[in-house]
Amino acid sequence: MLQDLLLRTREMVVRALRHDDEDGQGMVEYALILVLIAVVVIVVLTTVGKQVNNVFSNISHGLGT
C-alpha cells in the first residue's frame, strides 16, 4: 500500500514537471510568432507607407491646399 502511494505521488510529480516545460515552450513559440508578425508589419508599412503618402500628397495638391 505504501509503495502504491509512493508510485502515484511520483507519477503526479512527473506530470507536473512535464506540464511546466510545455508552458515555457508555449511562451517561446508565442514570442517567436509575435516577432514574425512585427517584422512583416514593419516591411509592409515601409513598402505601402510610401505609396499611401504619395496618394495623399497628390490629393492635397489636387485640391490646391
PDBQT receptor file of N, H, CA, C and O in Angstrom, charges set to zero:
ATOM      1  N   MET A   1       0.830  -1.191   0.000  1.00  0.00    +0.000 N 
ATOM      2  CA  MET A   1       0.000   0.000   0.000  1.00  0.00    +0.000 C 
ATOM      3  C   MET A   1       0.876   1.257   0.000  1.00  0.00    +0.000 C 
ATOM      4  O   MET A   1       0.580   2.211  -0.720  1.00  0.00    +0.000 OA
ATOM      5  N   LEU A   2       1.936   1.270   0.787  1.00  0.00    +0.000 N 
ATOM      6  H   LEU A   2       2.176   0.495   1.371  1.00  0.00    +0.000 HD
ATOM      7  CA  LEU A   2       2.837   2.409   0.838  1.00  0.00    +0.000 C 
ATOM      8  C   LEU A   2       3.570   2.569  -0.495  1.00  0.00    +0.000 C 
ATOM      9  O   LEU A   2       3.803   3.693  -0.942  1.00  0.00    +0.000 OA
ATOM     10  N   GLN A   3       3.928   1.472  -1.122  1.00  0.00    +0.000 N 
ATOM     11  H   GLN A   3       3.739   0.559  -0.760  1.00  0.00    +0.000 HD
ATOM     12  CA  GLN A   3       4.598   1.544  -2.421  1.00  0.00    +0.000 C 
ATOM     13  C   GLN A   3       3.668   2.108  -3.485  1.00  0.00    +0.000 C 
ATOM     14  O   GLN A   3       4.092   2.869  -4.355  1.00  0.00    +0.000 OA
ATOM     15  N   ASP A   4       2.396   1.728  -3.408  1.00  0.00    +0.000 N 
ATOM     16  H   ASP A   4       2.052   1.110  -2.701  1.00  0.00    +0.000 HD
ATOM     17  CA  ASP A   4       1.416   2.228  -4.359  1.00  0.00    +0.000 C 
ATOM     18  C   ASP A   4       1.248   3.743  -4.211  1.00  0.00    +0.000 C 
ATOM     19  O   ASP A   4       1.174   4.465  -5.205  1.00  0.00    +0.000 OA
ATOM     20  N   LEU A   5       1.191   4.212  -2.972  1.00  0.00    +0.000 N 
ATOM     21  H   LEU A   5       1.252   3.626  -2.165  1.00  0.00    +0.000 HD
ATOM     22  CA  LEU A   5       1.061   5.645  -2.719  1.00  0.00    +0.000 C 
ATOM     23  C   LEU A   5       2.301   6.390  -3.216  1.00  0.00    +0.000 C 
ATOM     24  O   LEU A   5       2.187   7.460  -3.814  1.00  0.00    +0.000 OA
ATOM     25  N   LEU A   6       3.473   5.829  -2.971  1.00  0.00    +0.000 N 
ATOM     26  H   LEU A   6       3.566   4.960  -2.485  1.00  0.00    +0.000 HD
ATOM     27  CA  LEU A   6       4.715   6.437  -3.429  1.00  0.00    +0.000 C 
ATOM     28  C   LEU A   6       4.767   6.497  -4.956  1.00  0.00    +0.000 C 
ATOM     29  O   LEU A   6       5.202   7.495  -5.530  1.00  0.00    +0.000 OA
ATOM     30  N   LEU A   7       4.325   5.432  -5.600  1.00  0.00    +0.000 N 
ATOM     31  H   LEU A   7       3.971   4.622  -5.133  1.00  0.00    +0.000 HD
ATOM     32  CA  LEU A   7       4.312   5.391  -7.058  1.00  0.00    +0.000 C 
ATOM     33  C   LEU A   7       3.364   6.437  -7.639  1.00  0.00    +0.000 C 
ATOM     34  O   LEU A   7       3.698   7.104  -8.618  1.00  0.00    +0.000 OA
ATOM     35  N   ARG A   8       2.190   6.579  -7.042  1.00  0.00    +0.000 N 
ATOM     36  H   ARG A   8       1.918   6.037  -6.247  1.00  0.00    +0.000 HD
ATOM     37  CA  ARG A   8       1.217   7.575  -7.529  1.00  0.00    +0.000 C 
ATOM     38  C   ARG A   8       1.740   8.989  -7.318  1.00  0.00    +0.000 C 
ATOM     39  O   ARG A   8       1.565   9.856  -8.175  1.00  0.00    +0.000 OA
ATOM     40  N   THR A   9       2.384   9.221  -6.172  1.00  0.00    +0.000 N 
ATOM     41  H   THR A   9       2.526   8.518  -5.476  1.00  0.00    +0.000 HD
ATOM     42  CA  THR A   9       2.947  10.541  -5.900  1.00  0.00    +0.000 C 
ATOM     43  C   THR A   9       4.040  10.873  -6.909  1.00  0.00    +0.000 C 
ATOM     44  O   THR A   9       4.121  11.996  -7.408  1.00  0.00    +0.000 OA
ATOM     45  N   ARG A  10       4.869   9.894  -7.199  1.00  0.00    +0.000 N 
ATOM     46  H   ARG A  10       4.803   8.982  -6.794  1.00  0.00    +0.000 HD
ATOM     47  CA  ARG A  10       5.935  10.103  -8.177  1.00  0.00    +0.000 C 
ATOM     48  C   ARG A  10       5.363  10.434  -9.548  1.00  0.00    +0.000 C 
ATOM     49  O   ARG A  10       5.870  11.327 -10.227  1.00  0.00    +0.000 OA
ATOM     50  N   GLU A  11       4.313   9.727  -9.967  1.00  0.00    +0.000 N 
ATOM     51  H   GLU A  11       3.901   9.001  -9.415  1.00  0.00    +0.000 HD
ATOM     52  CA  GLU A  11       3.685   9.984 -11.266  1.00  0.00    +0.000 C 
ATOM     53  C   GLU A  11       3.104  11.396 -11.316  1.00  0.00    +0.000 C 
ATOM     54  O   GLU A  11       3.204  12.065 -12.344  1.00  0.00    +0.000 OA
ATOM     55  N   MET A  12       2.502  11.856 -10.225  1.00  0.00    +0.000 N 
ATOM     56  H   MET A  12       2.421  11.313  -9.390  1.00  0.00    +0.000 HD
ATOM     57  CA  MET A  12       1.934  13.208 -10.188  1.00  0.00    +0.000 C 
ATOM     58  C   MET A  12       3.022  14.267 -10.304  1.00  0.00    +0.000 C 
ATOM     59  O   MET A  12       2.842  15.280 -10.981  1.00  0.00    +0.000 OA
ATOM     60  N   VAL A  13       4.146  14.033  -9.645  1.00  0.00    +0.000 N 
ATOM     61  H   VAL A  13       4.292  13.211  -9.095  1.00  0.00    +0.000 HD
ATOM     62  CA  VAL A  13       5.251  14.991  -9.719  1.00  0.00    +0.000 C 
ATOM     63  C   VAL A  13       5.819  15.036 -11.132  1.00  0.00    +0.000 C 
ATOM     64  O   VAL A  13       6.111  16.114 -11.649  1.00  0.00    +0.000 OA
ATOM     65  N   VAL A  14       5.978  13.878 -11.757  1.00  0.00    +0.000 N 
ATOM     66  H   VAL A  14       5.741  13.002 -11.337  1.00  0.00    +0.000 HD
ATOM     67  CA  VAL A  14       6.499  13.833 -13.125  1.00  0.00    +0.000 C 
ATOM     68  C   VAL A  14       5.554  14.547 -14.077  1.00  0.00    +0.000 C 
ATOM     69  O   VAL A  14       6.006  15.280 -14.956  1.00  0.00    +0.000 OA
ATOM     70  N   ARG A  15       4.260  14.348 -13.922  1.00  0.00    +0.000 N 
ATOM     71  H   ARG A  15       3.893  13.752 -13.208  1.00  0.00    +0.000 HD
ATOM     72  CA  ARG A  15       3.279  15.040 -14.780  1.00  0.00    +0.000 C 
ATOM     73  C   ARG A  15       3.349  16.540 -14.578  1.00  0.00    +0.000 C 
ATOM     74  O   ARG A  15       3.282  17.298 -15.546  1.00  0.00    +0.000 OA
ATOM     75  N   ALA A  16       3.482  16.982 -13.331  1.00  0.00    +0.000 N 
ATOM     76  H   ALA A  16       3.536  16.367 -12.545  1.00  0.00    +0.000 HD
ATOM     77  CA  ALA A  16       3.559  18.416 -13.040  1.00  0.00    +0.000 C 
ATOM     78  C   ALA A  16       4.804  19.031 -13.668  1.00  0.00    +0.000 C 
ATOM     79  O   ALA A  16       4.748  20.134 -14.211  1.00  0.00    +0.000 OA
ATOM     80  N   LEU A  17       5.919  18.324 -13.596  1.00  0.00    +0.000 N 
ATOM     81  H   LEU A  17       5.965  17.428 -13.155  1.00  0.00    +0.000 HD
ATOM     82  CA  LEU A  17       7.157  18.845 -14.185  1.00  0.00    +0.000 C 
ATOM     83  C   LEU A  17       7.068  18.901 -15.707  1.00  0.00    +0.000 C 
ATOM     84  O   LEU A  17       7.550  19.852 -16.322  1.00  0.00    +0.000 OA
ATOM     85  N   ARG A  18       6.475  17.918 -16.299  1.00  0.00    +0.000 N 
ATOM     86  H   ARG A  18       6.084  17.145 -15.799  1.00  0.00    +0.000 HD
ATOM     87  CA  ARG A  18       6.304  17.927 -17.761  1.00  0.00    +0.000 C 
ATOM     88  C   ARG A  18       5.401  19.064 -18.184  1.00  0.00    +0.000 C 
ATOM     89  O   ARG A  18       5.645  19.693 -19.213  1.00  0.00    +0.000 OA
ATOM     90  N   HIS A  19       4.373  19.339 -17.418  1.00  0.00    +0.000 N 
ATOM     91  H   HIS A  19       4.175  18.827 -16.582  1.00  0.00    +0.000 HD
ATOM     92  CA  HIS A  19       3.432  20.407 -17.748  1.00  0.00    +0.000 C 
ATOM     93  C   HIS A  19       4.130  21.764 -17.696  1.00  0.00    +0.000 C 
ATOM     94  O   HIS A  19       3.851  22.618 -18.537  1.00  0.00    +0.000 OA
ATOM     95  N   ASP A  20       5.020  21.988 -16.745  1.00  0.00    +0.000 N 
ATOM     96  H   ASP A  20       5.246  21.294 -16.062  1.00  0.00    +0.000 HD
ATOM     97  CA  ASP A  20       5.739  23.247 -16.658  1.00  0.00    +0.000 C 
ATOM     98  C   ASP A  20       6.624  23.461 -17.876  1.00  0.00    +0.000 C 
ATOM     99  O   ASP A  20       6.723  24.579 -18.382  1.00  0.00    +0.000 OA
ATOM    100  N   ASP A  21       7.269  22.395 -18.352  1.00  0.00    +0.000 N 
ATOM    101  H   ASP A  21       7.188  21.487 -17.941  1.00  0.00    +0.000 HD
ATOM    102  CA  ASP A  21       8.116  22.515 -19.525  1.00  0.00    +0.000 C 
ATOM    103  C   ASP A  21       7.305  22.919 -20.747  1.00  0.00    +0.000 C 
ATOM    104  O   ASP A  21       7.768  23.710 -21.569  1.00  0.00    +0.000 OA
ATOM    105  N   GLU A  22       6.102  22.384 -20.869  1.00  0.00    +0.000 N 
ATOM    106  H   GLU A  22       5.725  21.742 -20.201  1.00  0.00    +0.000 HD
ATOM    107  CA  GLU A  22       5.262  22.708 -22.013  1.00  0.00    +0.000 C 
ATOM    108  C   GLU A  22       4.820  24.157 -21.963  1.00  0.00    +0.000 C 
ATOM    109  O   GLU A  22       4.712  24.797 -23.009  1.00  0.00    +0.000 OA
ATOM    110  N   ASP A  23       4.560  24.698 -20.774  1.00  0.00    +0.000 N 
ATOM    111  H   ASP A  23       4.649  24.179 -19.924  1.00  0.00    +0.000 HD
ATOM    112  CA  ASP A  23       4.160  26.099 -20.670  1.00  0.00    +0.000 C 
ATOM    113  C   ASP A  23       5.286  27.012 -21.120  1.00  0.00    +0.000 C 
ATOM    114  O   ASP A  23       5.038  27.984 -21.833  1.00  0.00    +0.000 OA
ATOM    115  N   GLY A  24       6.511  26.725 -20.723  1.00  0.00    +0.000 N 
ATOM    116  H   GLY A  24       6.712  25.935 -20.144  1.00  0.00    +0.000 HD
ATOM    117  CA  GLY A  24       7.646  27.531 -21.134  1.00  0.00    +0.000 C 
ATOM    118  C   GLY A  24       7.857  27.477 -22.633  1.00  0.00    +0.000 C 
ATOM    119  O   GLY A  24       8.177  28.487 -23.260  1.00  0.00    +0.000 OA
ATOM    120  N   GLN A  25       7.682  26.314 -23.199  1.00  0.00    +0.000 N 
ATOM    121  H   GLN A  25       7.422  25.494 -22.690  1.00  0.00    +0.000 HD
ATOM    122  CA  GLN A  25       7.837  26.161 -24.636  1.00  0.00    +0.000 C 
ATOM    123  C   GLN A  25       6.758  26.954 -25.356  1.00  0.00    +0.000 C 
ATOM    124  O   GLN A  25       7.035  27.570 -26.385  1.00  0.00    +0.000 OA
ATOM    125  N   GLY A  26       5.546  26.953 -24.845  1.00  0.00    +0.000 N 
ATOM    126  H   GLY A  26       5.320  26.453 -24.009  1.00  0.00    +0.000 HD
ATOM    127  CA  GLY A  26       4.463  27.707 -25.468  1.00  0.00    +0.000 C 
ATOM    128  C   GLY A  26       4.736  29.197 -25.476  1.00  0.00    +0.000 C 
ATOM    129  O   GLY A  26       4.420  29.881 -26.449  1.00  0.00    +0.000 OA
ATOM    130  N   MET A  27       5.323  29.710 -24.397  1.00  0.00    +0.000 N 
ATOM    131  H   MET A  27       5.579  29.155 -23.606  1.00  0.00    +0.000 HD
ATOM    132  CA  MET A  27       5.645  31.128 -24.331  1.00  0.00    +0.000 C 
ATOM    133  C   MET A  27       6.700  31.500 -25.365  1.00  0.00    +0.000 C 
ATOM    134  O   MET A  27       6.622  32.566 -25.976  1.00  0.00    +0.000 OA
ATOM    135  N   VAL A  28       7.671  30.642 -25.562  1.00  0.00    +0.000 N 
ATOM    136  H   VAL A  28       7.735  29.777 -25.065  1.00  0.00    +0.000 HD
ATOM    137  CA  VAL A  28       8.702  30.905 -26.570  1.00  0.00    +0.000 C 
ATOM    138  C   VAL A  28       8.080  30.905 -27.955  1.00  0.00    +0.000 C 
ATOM    139  O   VAL A  28       8.425  31.740 -28.792  1.00  0.00    +0.000 OA
ATOM    140  N   GLU A  29       7.176  29.986 -28.202  1.00  0.00    +0.000 N 
ATOM    141  H   GLU A  29       6.896  29.308 -27.522  1.00  0.00    +0.000 HD
ATOM    142  CA  GLU A  29       6.519  29.939 -29.511  1.00  0.00    +0.000 C 
ATOM    143  C   GLU A  29       5.691  31.193 -29.752  1.00  0.00    +0.000 C 
ATOM    144  O   GLU A  29       5.703  31.741 -30.854  1.00  0.00    +0.000 OA
ATOM    145  N   TYR A  30       4.969  31.656 -28.726  1.00  0.00    +0.000 N 
ATOM    146  H   TYR A  30       4.959  31.211 -27.831  1.00  0.00    +0.000 HD
ATOM    147  CA  TYR A  30       4.195  32.894 -28.874  1.00  0.00    +0.000 C 
ATOM    148  C   TYR A  30       5.114  34.082 -29.133  1.00  0.00    +0.000 C 
ATOM    149  O   TYR A  30       4.788  34.949 -29.945  1.00  0.00    +0.000 OA
ATOM    150  N   ALA A  31       6.247  34.133 -28.462  1.00  0.00    +0.000 N 
ATOM    151  H   ALA A  31       6.512  33.429 -27.802  1.00  0.00    +0.000 HD
ATOM    152  CA  ALA A  31       7.189  35.232 -28.672  1.00  0.00    +0.000 C 
ATOM    153  C   ALA A  31       7.721  35.216 -30.101  1.00  0.00    +0.000 C 
ATOM    154  O   ALA A  31       7.838  36.268 -30.729  1.00  0.00    +0.000 OA
ATOM    155  N   LEU A  32       8.044  34.037 -30.619  1.00  0.00    +0.000 N 
ATOM    156  H   LEU A  32       7.949  33.182 -30.109  1.00  0.00    +0.000 HD
ATOM    157  CA  LEU A  32       8.537  33.946 -31.998  1.00  0.00    +0.000 C 
ATOM    158  C   LEU A  32       7.471  34.370 -33.002  1.00  0.00    +0.000 C 
ATOM    159  O   LEU A  32       7.778  35.030 -33.995  1.00  0.00    +0.000 OA
ATOM    160  N   ILE A  33       6.239  33.999 -32.749  1.00  0.00    +0.000 N 
ATOM    161  H   ILE A  33       5.990  33.463 -31.943  1.00  0.00    +0.000 HD
ATOM    162  CA  ILE A  33       5.146  34.402 -33.642  1.00  0.00    +0.000 C 
ATOM    163  C   ILE A  33       4.974  35.917 -33.614  1.00  0.00    +0.000 C 
ATOM    164  O   ILE A  33       4.781  36.539 -34.659  1.00  0.00    +0.000 OA
ATOM    165  N   LEU A  34       5.043  36.518 -32.419  1.00  0.00    +0.000 N 
ATOM    166  H   LEU A  34       5.200  36.013 -31.570  1.00  0.00    +0.000 HD
ATOM    167  CA  LEU A  34       4.905  37.973 -32.318  1.00  0.00    +0.000 C 
ATOM    168  C   LEU A  34       6.044  38.700 -33.032  1.00  0.00    +0.000 C 
ATOM    169  O   LEU A  34       5.820  39.725 -33.675  1.00  0.00    +0.000 OA
ATOM    170  N   VAL A  35       7.259  38.174 -32.920  1.00  0.00    +0.000 N 
ATOM    171  H   VAL A  35       7.441  37.342 -32.397  1.00  0.00    +0.000 HD
ATOM    172  CA  VAL A  35       8.394  38.790 -33.621  1.00  0.00    +0.000 C 
ATOM    173  C   VAL A  35       8.197  38.689 -35.126  1.00  0.00    +0.000 C 
ATOM    174  O   VAL A  35       8.461  39.647 -35.852  1.00  0.00    +0.000 OA
ATOM    175  N   LEU A  36       7.739  37.541 -35.598  1.00  0.00    +0.000 N 
ATOM    176  H   LEU A  36       7.525  36.762 -35.008  1.00  0.00    +0.000 HD
ATOM    177  CA  LEU A  36       7.498  37.375 -37.028  1.00  0.00    +0.000 C 
ATOM    178  C   LEU A  36       6.422  38.342 -37.521  1.00  0.00    +0.000 C 
ATOM    179  O   LEU A  36       6.574  38.947 -38.582  1.00  0.00    +0.000 OA
ATOM    180  N   ILE A  37       5.345  38.491 -36.767  1.00  0.00    +0.000 N 
ATOM    181  H   ILE A  37       5.222  37.999 -35.905  1.00  0.00    +0.000 HD
ATOM    182  CA  ILE A  37       4.276  39.414 -37.146  1.00  0.00    +0.000 C 
ATOM    183  C   ILE A  37       4.800  40.842 -37.166  1.00  0.00    +0.000 C 
ATOM    184  O   ILE A  37       4.471  41.608 -38.072  1.00  0.00    +0.000 OA
ATOM    185  N   ALA A  38       5.614  41.210 -36.176  1.00  0.00    +0.000 N 
ATOM    186  H   ALA A  38       5.881  40.588 -35.440  1.00  0.00    +0.000 HD
ATOM    187  CA  ALA A  38       6.168  42.566 -36.129  1.00  0.00    +0.000 C 
ATOM    188  C   ALA A  38       7.046  42.847 -37.340  1.00  0.00    +0.000 C 
ATOM    189  O   ALA A  38       6.975  43.932 -37.917  1.00  0.00    +0.000 OA
ATOM    190  N   VAL A  39       7.870  41.885 -37.730  1.00  0.00    +0.000 N 
ATOM    191  H   VAL A  39       7.927  41.003 -37.262  1.00  0.00    +0.000 HD
ATOM    192  CA  VAL A  39       8.741  42.067 -38.898  1.00  0.00    +0.000 C 
ATOM    193  C   VAL A  39       7.900  42.228 -40.162  1.00  0.00    +0.000 C 
ATOM    194  O   VAL A  39       8.192  43.090 -40.991  1.00  0.00    +0.000 OA
ATOM    195  N   VAL A  40       6.875  41.419 -40.315  1.00  0.00    +0.000 N 
ATOM    196  H   VAL A  40       6.638  40.719 -39.641  1.00  0.00    +0.000 HD
ATOM    197  CA  VAL A  40       6.012  41.515 -41.500  1.00  0.00    +0.000 C 
ATOM    198  C   VAL A  40       5.304  42.871 -41.531  1.00  0.00    +0.000 C 
ATOM    199  O   VAL A  40       5.222  43.493 -42.590  1.00  0.00    +0.000 OA
ATOM    200  N   VAL A  41       4.795  43.334 -40.399  1.00  0.00    +0.000 N 
ATOM    201  H   VAL A  41       4.861  42.829 -39.539  1.00  0.00    +0.000 HD
ATOM    202  CA  VAL A  41       4.104  44.628 -40.350  1.00  0.00    +0.000 C 
ATOM    203  C   VAL A  41       5.066  45.762 -40.702  1.00  0.00    +0.000 C 
ATOM    204  O   VAL A  41       4.701  46.676 -41.441  1.00  0.00    +0.000 OA
ATOM    205  N   ILE A  42       6.282  45.709 -40.182  1.00  0.00    +0.000 N 
ATOM    206  H   ILE A  42       6.578  44.966 -39.582  1.00  0.00    +0.000 HD
ATOM    207  CA  ILE A  42       7.259  46.761 -40.489  1.00  0.00    +0.000 C 
ATOM    208  C   ILE A  42       7.579  46.784 -41.981  1.00  0.00    +0.000 C 
ATOM    209  O   ILE A  42       7.656  47.857 -42.580  1.00  0.00    +0.000 OA
ATOM    210  N   VAL A  43       7.764  45.617 -42.582  1.00  0.00    +0.000 N 
ATOM    211  H   VAL A  43       7.701  44.746 -42.095  1.00  0.00    +0.000 HD
ATOM    212  CA  VAL A  43       8.074  45.554 -44.016  1.00  0.00    +0.000 C 
ATOM    213  C   VAL A  43       6.903  46.074 -44.843  1.00  0.00    +0.000 C 
ATOM    214  O   VAL A  43       7.097  46.834 -45.792  1.00  0.00    +0.000 OA
ATOM    215  N   VAL A  44       5.702  45.669 -44.485  1.00  0.00    +0.000 N 
ATOM    216  H   VAL A  44       5.545  45.051 -43.715  1.00  0.00    +0.000 HD
ATOM    217  CA  VAL A  44       4.517  46.111 -45.242  1.00  0.00    +0.000 C 
ATOM    218  C   VAL A  44       4.327  47.617 -45.109  1.00  0.00    +0.000 C 
ATOM    219  O   VAL A  44       4.062  48.299 -46.099  1.00  0.00    +0.000 OA
ATOM    220  N   LEU A  45       4.460  48.141 -43.893  1.00  0.00    +0.000 N 
ATOM    221  H   LEU A  45       4.675  47.587 -43.088  1.00  0.00    +0.000 HD
ATOM    222  CA  LEU A  45       4.276  49.578 -43.709  1.00  0.00    +0.000 C 
ATOM    223  C   LEU A  45       5.367  50.380 -44.400  1.00  0.00    +0.000 C 
ATOM    224  O   LEU A  45       5.103  51.473 -44.901  1.00  0.00    +0.000 OA
ATOM    225  N   THR A  46       6.566  49.868 -44.435  1.00  0.00    +0.000 N 
ATOM    226  H   THR A  46       6.780  48.981 -44.027  1.00  0.00    +0.000 HD
ATOM    227  CA  THR A  46       7.651  50.557 -45.130  1.00  0.00    +0.000 C 
ATOM    228  C   THR A  46       7.371  50.609 -46.627  1.00  0.00    +0.000 C 
ATOM    229  O   THR A  46       7.605  51.633 -47.270  1.00  0.00    +0.000 OA
ATOM    230  N   THR A  47       6.878  49.522 -47.174  1.00  0.00    +0.000 N 
ATOM    231  H   THR A  47       6.688  48.691 -46.652  1.00  0.00    +0.000 HD
ATOM    232  CA  THR A  47       6.605  49.459 -48.610  1.00  0.00    +0.000 C 
ATOM    233  C   THR A  47       5.352  50.243 -48.986  1.00  0.00    +0.000 C 
ATOM    234  O   THR A  47       5.377  51.056 -49.910  1.00  0.00    +0.000 OA
ATOM    235  N   VAL A  48       4.280  50.003 -48.285  1.00  0.00    +0.000 N 
ATOM    236  H   VAL A  48       4.259  49.342 -47.535  1.00  0.00    +0.000 HD
ATOM    237  CA  VAL A  48       2.994  50.615 -48.627  1.00  0.00    +0.000 C 
ATOM    238  C   VAL A  48       2.925  52.049 -48.118  1.00  0.00    +0.000 C 
ATOM    239  O   VAL A  48       2.202  52.870 -48.683  1.00  0.00    +0.000 OA
ATOM    240  N   GLY A  49       3.662  52.360 -47.066  1.00  0.00    +0.000 N 
ATOM    241  H   GLY A  49       4.249  51.693 -46.607  1.00  0.00    +0.000 HD
ATOM    242  CA  GLY A  49       3.603  53.703 -46.480  1.00  0.00    +0.000 C 
ATOM    243  C   GLY A  49       4.002  54.779 -47.461  1.00  0.00    +0.000 C 
ATOM    244  O   GLY A  49       3.393  55.848 -47.484  1.00  0.00    +0.000 OA
ATOM    245  N   LYS A  50       5.017  54.521 -48.277  1.00  0.00    +0.000 N 
ATOM    246  H   LYS A  50       5.512  53.652 -48.258  1.00  0.00    +0.000 HD
ATOM    247  CA  LYS A  50       5.457  55.498 -49.275  1.00  0.00    +0.000 C 
ATOM    248  C   LYS A  50       4.372  55.713 -50.326  1.00  0.00    +0.000 C 
ATOM    249  O   LYS A  50       4.140  56.841 -50.760  1.00  0.00    +0.000 OA
ATOM    250  N   GLN A  51       3.717  54.646 -50.731  1.00  0.00    +0.000 N 
ATOM    251  H   GLN A  51       3.905  53.729 -50.379  1.00  0.00    +0.000 HD
ATOM    252  CA  GLN A  51       2.654  54.765 -51.732  1.00  0.00    +0.000 C 
ATOM    253  C   GLN A  51       1.462  55.527 -51.174  1.00  0.00    +0.000 C 
ATOM    254  O   GLN A  51       0.874  56.355 -51.869  1.00  0.00    +0.000 OA
ATOM    255  N   VAL A  52       1.103  55.257 -49.936  1.00  0.00    +0.000 N 
ATOM    256  H   VAL A  52       1.581  54.583 -49.371  1.00  0.00    +0.000 HD
ATOM    257  CA  VAL A  52      -0.026  55.965 -49.312  1.00  0.00    +0.000 C 
ATOM    258  C   VAL A  52       0.312  57.445 -49.151  1.00  0.00    +0.000 C 
ATOM    259  O   VAL A  52      -0.540  58.306 -49.370  1.00  0.00    +0.000 OA
ATOM    260  N   ASN A  53       1.540  57.737 -48.775  1.00  0.00    +0.000 N 
ATOM    261  H   ASN A  53       2.232  57.038 -48.597  1.00  0.00    +0.000 HD
ATOM    262  CA  ASN A  53       1.968  59.125 -48.649  1.00  0.00    +0.000 C 
ATOM    263  C   ASN A  53       1.869  59.838 -49.993  1.00  0.00    +0.000 C 
ATOM    264  O   ASN A  53       1.439  60.990 -50.050  1.00  0.00    +0.000 OA
ATOM    265  N   ASN A  54       2.260  59.169 -51.072  1.00  0.00    +0.000 N 
ATOM    266  H   ASN A  54       2.609  58.233 -51.026  1.00  0.00    +0.000 HD
ATOM    267  CA  ASN A  54       2.165  59.761 -52.409  1.00  0.00    +0.000 C 
ATOM    268  C   ASN A  54       0.722  60.021 -52.798  1.00  0.00    +0.000 C 
ATOM    269  O   ASN A  54       0.423  61.053 -53.399  1.00  0.00    +0.000 OA
ATOM    270  N   VAL A  55      -0.166  59.115 -52.470  1.00  0.00    +0.000 N 
ATOM    271  H   VAL A  55       0.077  58.277 -51.982  1.00  0.00    +0.000 HD
ATOM    272  CA  VAL A  55      -1.587  59.297 -52.799  1.00  0.00    +0.000 C 
ATOM    273  C   VAL A  55      -2.137  60.513 -52.078  1.00  0.00    +0.000 C 
ATOM    274  O   VAL A  55      -2.812  61.341 -52.688  1.00  0.00    +0.000 OA
ATOM    275  N   PHE A  56      -1.856  60.632 -50.783  1.00  0.00    +0.000 N 
ATOM    276  H   PHE A  56      -1.307  59.958 -50.287  1.00  0.00    +0.000 HD
ATOM    277  CA  PHE A  56      -2.357  61.782 -50.031  1.00  0.00    +0.000 C 
ATOM    278  C   PHE A  56      -1.718  63.088 -50.511  1.00  0.00    +0.000 C 
ATOM    279  O   PHE A  56      -2.367  64.134 -50.504  1.00  0.00    +0.000 OA
ATOM    280  N   SER A  57      -0.465  63.033 -50.921  1.00  0.00    +0.000 N 
ATOM    281  H   SER A  57       0.063  62.183 -50.926  1.00  0.00    +0.000 HD
ATOM    282  CA  SER A  57       0.185  64.231 -51.460  1.00  0.00    +0.000 C 
ATOM    283  C   SER A  57      -0.478  64.650 -52.767  1.00  0.00    +0.000 C 
ATOM    284  O   SER A  57      -0.714  65.838 -52.991  1.00  0.00    +0.000 OA
ATOM    285  N   ASN A  58      -0.777  63.689 -53.626  1.00  0.00    +0.000 N 
ATOM    286  H   ASN A  58      -0.584  62.724 -53.444  1.00  0.00    +0.000 HD
ATOM    287  CA  ASN A  58      -1.459  64.003 -54.889  1.00  0.00    +0.000 C 
ATOM    288  C   ASN A  58      -2.842  64.580 -54.643  1.00  0.00    +0.000 C 
ATOM    289  O   ASN A  58      -3.250  65.517 -55.329  1.00  0.00    +0.000 OA
ATOM    290  N   ILE A  59      -3.561  64.043 -53.689  1.00  0.00    +0.000 N 
ATOM    291  H   ILE A  59      -3.229  63.282 -53.131  1.00  0.00    +0.000 HD
ATOM    292  CA  ILE A  59      -4.897  64.571 -53.369  1.00  0.00    +0.000 C 
ATOM    293  C   ILE A  59      -4.774  65.984 -52.814  1.00  0.00    +0.000 C 
ATOM    294  O   ILE A  59      -5.562  66.864 -53.160  1.00  0.00    +0.000 OA
ATOM    295  N   SER A  60      -3.796  66.194 -51.963  1.00  0.00    +0.000 N 
ATOM    296  H   SER A  60      -3.156  65.479 -51.682  1.00  0.00    +0.000 HD
ATOM    297  CA  SER A  60      -3.600  67.507 -51.360  1.00  0.00    +0.000 C 
ATOM    298  C   SER A  60      -3.246  68.538 -52.445  1.00  0.00    +0.000 C 
ATOM    299  O   SER A  60      -3.780  69.647 -52.438  1.00  0.00    +0.000 OA
ATOM    300  N   HIS A  61      -2.376  68.189 -53.348  1.00  0.00    +0.000 N 
ATOM    301  H   HIS A  61      -1.943  67.288 -53.354  1.00  0.00    +0.000 HD
ATOM    302  CA  HIS A  61      -2.008  69.104 -54.429  1.00  0.00    +0.000 C 
ATOM    303  C   HIS A  61      -3.172  69.301 -55.391  1.00  0.00    +0.000 C 
ATOM    304  O   HIS A  61      -3.337  70.390 -55.941  1.00  0.00    +0.000 OA
ATOM    305  N   GLY A  62      -3.970  68.282 -55.599  1.00  0.00    +0.000 N 
ATOM    306  H   GLY A  62      -3.836  67.398 -55.152  1.00  0.00    +0.000 HD
ATOM    307  CA  GLY A  62      -5.129  68.393 -56.481  1.00  0.00    +0.000 C 
ATOM    308  C   GLY A  62      -6.194  69.309 -55.928  1.00  0.00    +0.000 C 
ATOM    309  O   GLY A  62      -6.895  69.981 -56.685  1.00  0.00    +0.000 OA
ATOM    310  N   LEU A  63      -6.323  69.341 -54.618  1.00  0.00    +0.000 N 
ATOM    311  H   LEU A  63      -5.754  68.795 -54.003  1.00  0.00    +0.000 HD
ATOM    312  CA  LEU A  63      -7.299  70.229 -54.006  1.00  0.00    +0.000 C 
ATOM    313  C   LEU A  63      -6.774  71.657 -53.901  1.00  0.00    +0.000 C 
ATOM    314  O   LEU A  63      -7.548  72.585 -53.663  1.00  0.00    +0.000 OA
ATOM    315  N   GLY A  64      -5.497  71.837 -54.073  1.00  0.00    +0.000 N 
ATOM    316  H   GLY A  64      -4.869  71.084 -54.266  1.00  0.00    +0.000 HD
ATOM    317  CA  GLY A  64      -4.921  73.178 -54.062  1.00  0.00    +0.000 C 
ATOM    318  C   GLY A  64      -4.646  73.695 -52.654  1.00  0.00    +0.000 C 
ATOM    319  O   GLY A  64      -4.646  74.905 -52.424  1.00  0.00    +0.000 OA
ATOM    320  N   THR A  65      -4.413  72.792 -51.721  1.00  0.00    +0.000 N 
ATOM    321  H   THR A  65      -4.413  71.810 -51.908  1.00  0.00    +0.000 HD
ATOM    322  CA  THR A  65      -4.128  73.291 -50.360  1.00  0.00    +0.000 C 
ATOM    323  C   THR A  65      -2.656  73.259 -50.085  1.00  0.00    +0.000 C 
ATOM    324  O   THR A  65      -2.223  73.639 -48.997  1.00  0.00    +0.000 OA
TER     325      THR A  65
